[in-house]
Amino acid sequence: MVTGEDGKAVLEVIFAAYESAGTGHKVSLPFKTDVDKPYKLWKRE
């Protein structure tokens, strides 16, 4: 069985990956952000 906590952990890794790709730096976990969509971490204006 997969739980909501499992899904939350996966989303945290996805958001951290986008942040890392956007900044070119390593990102530590747990990752916290206030954006609502991961691509906003990569394509910041």
C-alpha positions in Angstrom: 0.0 0.0 0.0 1.1 3.5 -0.8 0.2 6.2 1.7 -0.2 10.0 1.5 3.1 10.3 3.3 4.8 8.4 0.5 3.3 10.7 -2.0 4.4 13.7 0.0 8.0 12.4 0.1 8.0 11.9 -3.7 6.8 15.4 -4.3 9.4 16.8 -2.0 12.1 15.1 -4.1 10.6 16.5 -7.3 10.5 20.0 -6.0 14.1 19.7 -4.7 15.2 18.5 -8.1 13.6 21.4 -9.9 15.2 23.8 -7.4 18.6 22.2 -7.9 18.2 22.4 -11.7 17.2 26.0 -11.5 20.0 27.1 -9.3 22.7 24.7 -10.3 23.4 23.9 -6.6 22.8 20.9 -4.3 19.6 21.0 -2.3 19.3 19.4 1.1 16.2 17.5 2.3 13.8 18.1 3.8 13.0 20.7 1.2 10.6 23.5 2.0 9.1 26.0 -0.6 6.1 28.2 -1.0 5.6 27.6 -4.7 2.6 25.7 -5.9 4.1 24.1 -9.0 7.6 22.5 -9.3 8.4 24.2 -12.7 8.2 27.6 -10.9 11.4 26.6 -9.1 13.2 26.1 -12.4 11.9 29.0 -14.4 12.1 31.8 -11.9 11.7 35.3 -13.3 
